[in-house]
């Protein structure tokens, strides 16, 4: 008799857990290592879009960046990866321009070195003049880079980055968005490598 009572109790509990949408959603949310982007954002057609929201001044971004770069090399051709430099205030704008100006002159190979300069070498490259001098010290033509830094194209991309940060409801950096629908971060995923692993899992989930 006790056996059947236990069995019936398990059946009732199982039905309640799986049959109750509120409980199921709560359980799922509690275990999630990502948040849903609400509302979902438009993405590049025919691609699984991945956005890395970062700031050069963010120490957590500096830790995550090498892991992201390693992961990026493994992404298949149907994944479109874009870095999105974030400026939470006007003082961070020059670092946004730095990223897009490096892209404009074809020197995004210096991207990881910016993190190294700021966080390891403690260089204060936060203003336009300091940034331009540092980039020139890396062998980039100073006049060409300065022109790119102040160009309409670079400032338009920075403005677009601001719009994306707002549209995705960004709370902090680093954060990785997948397919305009999901976003993960060290605080959501539980660590740096876990963030990359979760982003990779979300890419596979979207594909399937």
C-alpha positions as CSV (number, residue, x, y, z in Angstrom):
1,X,0.0,0.0,0.0
2,X,2.8,2.4,0.8
3,X,4.5,1.6,-2.5
4,X,1.4,2.7,-4.5
5,X,1.0,5.8,-2.3
6,X,4.5,6.8,-3.1
7,X,4.0,6.1,-6.8
8,X,0.8,8.2,-7.0
9,X,2.5,11.0,-5.2
10,X,5.3,11.0,-7.7
11,X,2.8,11.0,-10.6
12,X,1.0,14.0,-9.1
13,X,4.2,15.9,-8.5
14,X,5.4,15.1,-12.0
15,X,2.1,16.3,-13.6
16,X,2.2,19.5,-11.5
17,X,5.8,20.3,-12.6
18,X,5.4,19.6,-16.3
19,X,1.7,20.5,-16.6
20,X,1.9,23.9,-14.9
21,X,3.3,26.4,-17.4
22,X,4.3,28.9,-14.6
23,X,6.3,26.4,-12.7
24,X,8.0,25.1,-15.8
25,X,9.0,28.6,-16.9
26,X,10.2,29.4,-13.4
27,X,12.3,26.3,-13.3
28,X,13.7,26.9,-16.8
29,X,14.5,30.6,-15.9
30,X,16.3,29.5,-12.7
31,X,18.6,27.2,-14.7
32,X,19.2,29.5,-17.6
33,X,22.7,30.9,-18.3
34,X,21.3,33.6,-20.6
35,X,18.5,36.2,-20.8
36,X,16.0,36.6,-23.6
37,X,16.3,39.8,-25.6
38,X,12.9,41.6,-25.4
39,X,11.9,42.5,-28.0
40,X,14.1,40.3,-30.3
41,X,16.3,42.4,-32.5
42,X,16.6,42.2,-36.3
43,X,19.8,40.6,-37.5
44,X,21.8,40.0,-40.7
45,X,19.7,37.9,-43.1
46,X,20.9,34.4,-43.7
47,X,23.4,34.5,-40.9
48,X,23.5,33.7,-37.2
49,X,24.6,37.0,-35.8
50,X,26.8,37.2,-32.7
51,X,27.5,40.6,-31.1
52,X,30.2,41.0,-28.5
53,X,29.5,44.1,-26.4
54,X,32.7,45.3,-24.8
55,X,34.7,48.2,-23.6
56,X,38.5,48.6,-23.7
57,X,38.4,50.1,-20.2
58,X,36.5,47.1,-18.8
59,X,38.9,44.7,-16.9
60,X,36.4,41.8,-17.3
61,X,36.4,42.4,-21.1
62,X,40.2,42.2,-21.0
63,X,40.0,38.7,-19.4
64,X,37.3,37.4,-21.7
65,X,38.7,38.8,-25.0
66,X,41.4,36.0,-25.6
67,X,38.7,33.4,-25.0
68,X,36.4,35.1,-27.5
69,X,39.1,35.4,-30.1
70,X,39.9,31.6,-29.8
71,X,36.2,30.8,-30.1
72,X,35.7,33.1,-33.0
73,X,38.3,31.2,-35.1
74,X,36.1,28.0,-34.7
75,X,32.8,29.6,-35.8
76,X,31.3,28.3,-39.1
77,X,30.7,30.4,-42.1
78,X,27.0,31.0,-41.4
79,X,27.9,32.9,-38.2
80,X,28.5,36.7,-38.5
81,X,30.5,38.0,-35.6
82,X,30.7,41.7,-34.8
83,X,32.4,43.6,-32.0
84,X,30.3,46.4,-30.5
85,X,32.3,48.9,-28.4
86,X,30.2,50.4,-25.7
87,X,30.2,53.9,-24.3
88,X,28.1,54.3,-21.2
89,X,29.1,58.0,-21.0
90,X,30.7,60.7,-23.1
91,X,34.2,60.1,-21.6
92,X,34.2,56.6,-23.2
93,X,33.5,57.8,-26.7
94,X,37.2,58.0,-27.8
95,X,37.6,54.3,-27.1
96,X,34.6,53.6,-29.3
97,X,36.2,55.6,-32.1
98,X,39.5,53.7,-31.5
99,X,37.9,50.4,-32.3
100,X,36.2,51.6,-35.5
101,X,39.2,53.6,-36.6
102,X,41.4,50.5,-36.3
103,X,38.9,48.7,-38.4
104,X,38.8,51.5,-41.0
105,X,42.6,51.4,-41.5
106,X,42.7,47.7,-41.6
107,X,44.5,47.2,-38.2
108,X,42.1,45.3,-36.0
109,X,45.1,43.1,-35.3
110,X,45.9,45.7,-32.7
111,X,42.6,45.1,-30.9
112,X,44.0,42.7,-28.3
113,X,47.0,44.9,-27.8
114,X,44.7,47.8,-26.7
115,X,43.5,45.7,-23.8
116,X,47.1,44.8,-23.0
117,X,48.2,48.4,-23.1
118,X,45.5,49.6,-20.8
119,X,45.2,46.7,-18.3
120,X,48.7,45.2,-18.2
121,X,51.0,48.1,-19.1
122,X,48.7,50.7,-17.4
123,X,48.8,53.1,-20.3
124,X,46.2,55.9,-20.0
125,X,45.1,55.9,-23.6
126,X,41.6,57.4,-23.0
127,X,41.8,60.7,-24.9
128,X,42.0,61.3,-28.7
129,X,45.6,62.6,-28.5
130,X,46.8,59.7,-26.3
131,X,45.0,57.2,-28.5
132,X,46.5,58.6,-31.7
133,X,50.0,58.7,-30.2
134,X,49.7,55.1,-29.0
135,X,48.4,53.8,-32.4
136,X,51.2,55.6,-34.2
137,X,53.7,53.9,-31.8
138,X,52.4,50.6,-33.2
139,X,53.5,51.5,-36.7
140,X,50.3,53.0,-38.0
141,X,50.5,56.1,-40.1
142,X,49.5,58.9,-37.7
143,X,47.8,61.2,-40.2
144,X,45.8,58.3,-41.8
145,X,44.6,57.1,-38.4
146,X,43.7,60.5,-37.2
147,X,41.6,61.1,-40.3
148,X,39.8,57.8,-39.8
149,X,39.3,58.5,-36.1
150,X,37.5,61.8,-36.8
151,X,35.6,60.5,-39.9
152,X,31.9,60.6,-40.4
153,X,32.0,56.8,-41.0
154,X,33.6,56.0,-37.6
155,X,31.3,58.3,-35.7
156,X,28.2,56.9,-37.5
157,X,29.3,53.4,-36.5
158,X,29.8,54.6,-32.9
159,X,26.3,56.0,-32.9
160,X,25.0,52.7,-34.2
161,X,26.8,50.9,-31.4
162,X,24.9,53.2,-28.9
163,X,21.6,52.3,-30.6
164,X,22.4,48.6,-30.3
165,X,23.3,48.8,-26.6
166,X,20.0,50.5,-25.9
167,X,18.0,48.2,-28.1
168,X,19.5,45.1,-26.4
169,X,18.9,46.6,-23.0
170,X,22.6,46.2,-22.2
171,X,23.3,46.3,-18.4
172,X,27.1,45.8,-18.5
173,X,30.1,44.5,-20.3
174,X,31.2,42.1,-21.5
175,X,28.0,40.6,-22.9
176,X,27.5,38.4,-26.0
177,X,24.2,38.4,-27.9
178,X,23.2,35.6,-30.3
179,X,20.7,35.8,-33.1
180,X,19.1,39.0,-31.7
181,X,17.2,36.8,-29.2
182,X,19.6,35.7,-26.4
183,X,22.3,37.4,-24.4
184,X,24.8,35.9,-22.0
185,X,27.6,37.3,-19.8
186,X,29.9,36.2,-17.0
187,X,27.2,37.1,-14.4
188,X,24.6,35.0,-16.2
189,X,26.8,32.1,-17.3
190,X,28.8,31.9,-14.1
191,X,32.3,32.7,-15.4
192,X,34.4,33.8,-18.4
193,X,34.8,30.5,-20.2
194,X,31.3,29.6,-19.3
195,X,30.1,32.7,-21.2
196,X,31.9,31.6,-24.3
197,X,30.6,28.0,-23.9
198,X,27.0,29.3,-23.4
199,X,27.2,31.6,-26.4
200,X,28.5,28.6,-28.5
201,X,25.6,26.5,-27.2
202,X,23.1,29.2,-28.2
203,X,24.6,29.4,-31.7
204,X,24.1,25.6,-32.0
205,X,20.5,25.9,-30.6
206,X,19.6,28.6,-33.1
207,X,21.0,26.5,-36.0
208,X,19.0,23.4,-34.9
